[in-house]
Amino acid sequence: MSHAAASASGSESRALVLQEFGTLPLLVKRPVPEPMPGHTLVRMEAATVAHLDLNVLDGRFGILPDLPSVPGTQGSGIVLASATHPEGALVRLRGEGLGLSREGAWAEHVLVPDAAVEVMPEGTDAALACIYFSPVGTAWTAVHPIAQVRPGERVIVTGASGAVGAMAVQLAARAGAEVVGVVGRPAKLLHVPAPAKALLASNLSEAAIGGKADVLIDTVGGAVLRDALALVRPRGRAALLGYTAGRELTLDLADFFLADVSLLPVNMISRGREVAADVARLLQELASGALTLPYESYALEDLGQAVNRLRTGEAVGKVVLEFSAGVG
Ligand SMILES: NC(=O)c1ccc[n+]([C@@H]2O[C@H](COP(=O)([O-])OP(=O)(O)OC[C@H]3O[C@@H](n4cnc5c(N)ncnc54)[C@H](OP(=O)(O)O)[C@@H]3O)[C@@H](O)[C@H]2O)c1
């Protein structure tokens, strides 16, 4: 066991523990987990508060933990003890039922299966390490393999200040497209990345975007999707990937044939592996500042505020819990 692991062993550590679905986890002190074969002990630096985590808190997901349990499906931290991963390395934690069928990342120290651990390139920012994969992978998949955005095309991105939306705006612009970023509330207009034209969903019209669009990348669903879809030209493409604003879309088949727009689902469960190398390359660009991924960060004791920002849709980009440095 490393010096850091030995000094953490037997000491106390803070954790957010969910006692009952439909409530917020309570911040409690408990012993640092003991190292175990096949597992990695990590001192957490950051953890994501994601829509999936909210579903777990609410007890509304197909896989739920036995309570009490620590939520948190993704995080990042420093390895304290592991037979598989280098001690002292910054790692990303995900998968293997983390925060679902087993305890998750909302704790200062976590013990996770080795397979849930991925070592990050040296110098990666800890918050970035826990948030980048899904938005970058999803945006890349939508813009490139799915919508195949080409130079000179006009692209509408909805939810353009969100994590996936902001990344899709930047990647479509890099592909040479003229991008219109659509947001739901005025406060978000300022957060649409340049060089996109920022527009309120309530002001969306063919005149406002300068003609029909070639491509729609929709991250919100619901009425925003319905309205934006009407602005895509015949033989255009619409990549659909989210439904925070509503999960139903009504299609009049006659109108659908007439509109002649391809509706293309983005499914990162099936596409994640295919884009892993592109995502790794883009992480370097995030680290250098060539691309930006918005996020808001909160202390463990401010979980309620973090959850509220995400639930109300007021949050700009990802929501992250950042743990105080130097514990353990
Ligand atoms: N298909 C896939 O494989 C895949 C992969 C990753 C993510 N996703 C989904 O993609 C969507 C976007 O992810 P993200 O990480 O970019 O999320 P995010 O940062 O939270 O952005 C979501 C955006 O949705 C808009 N929104 C509209 N109605 C909302 C409501 N009732 N509550 C919250 N937000 C609302 C908000 O923008 P305005 O305020 O401008 O309306 C917000 O910026 C999510 O639904 C996520 O589950 C899908």
The ligand as a Gaussian input file, in Angstrom:
#p B3LYP/6-31G(d) Opt

LIG

0 1
 N      -28.277000      10.224000     -27.563000
 C      -27.188000      10.038000     -26.824000
 O      -26.486000       9.037000     -26.946000
 C      -26.833000      11.097000     -25.830000
 C      -25.522000      11.206000     -25.334000
 C      -25.214000      12.253000     -24.443000
 C      -26.220000      13.133000     -24.059000
 N      -27.492000      12.953000     -24.522000
 C      -28.575000      13.871000     -24.147000
 O      -28.325000      15.087000     -24.801000
 C      -28.972000      16.127000     -24.085000
 C      -28.023000      17.273000     -23.903000
 O      -26.983000      16.887000     -23.005000
 P      -26.094000      17.984000     -22.322000
 O      -25.068000      17.287000     -21.510000
 O      -25.688000      18.990000     -23.327000
 O      -27.160000      18.643000     -21.333000
 P      -27.172000      20.122000     -20.772000
 O      -25.804000      20.706000     -20.768000
 O      -27.934000      20.042000     -19.493000
 O      -28.007000      20.914000     -21.888000
 C      -29.331000      20.667000     -22.059000
 C      -29.974000      21.931000     -22.661000
 O      -31.333000      21.613000     -22.829000
 C      -32.077000      22.802000     -22.715000
 N      -33.342000      22.526000     -22.046000
 C      -34.547000      22.709000     -22.589000
 N      -35.516000      22.329000     -21.753000
 C      -34.920000      21.913000     -20.641000
 C      -35.390000      21.395000     -19.403000
 N      -36.708000      21.224000     -19.156000
 N      -34.491000      21.046000     -18.452000
 C      -33.153000      21.165000     -18.695000
 N      -32.655000      21.655000     -19.863000
 C      -33.535000      22.014000     -20.817000
 C      -31.247000      23.796000     -21.959000
 O      -30.999000      24.855000     -22.856000
 P      -31.925000      26.113000     -22.950000
 O      -31.983000      26.742000     -21.603000
 O      -31.240000      26.907000     -23.971000
 O      -33.278000      25.621000     -23.410000
 C      -29.917000      23.107000     -21.712000
 O      -28.813000      23.925000     -22.026000
 C      -29.454000      15.517000     -22.765000
 O      -30.827000      15.238000     -22.896000
 C      -28.678000      14.223000     -22.682000
 O      -29.406000      13.252000     -21.938000
 C      -27.795000      11.972000     -25.407000

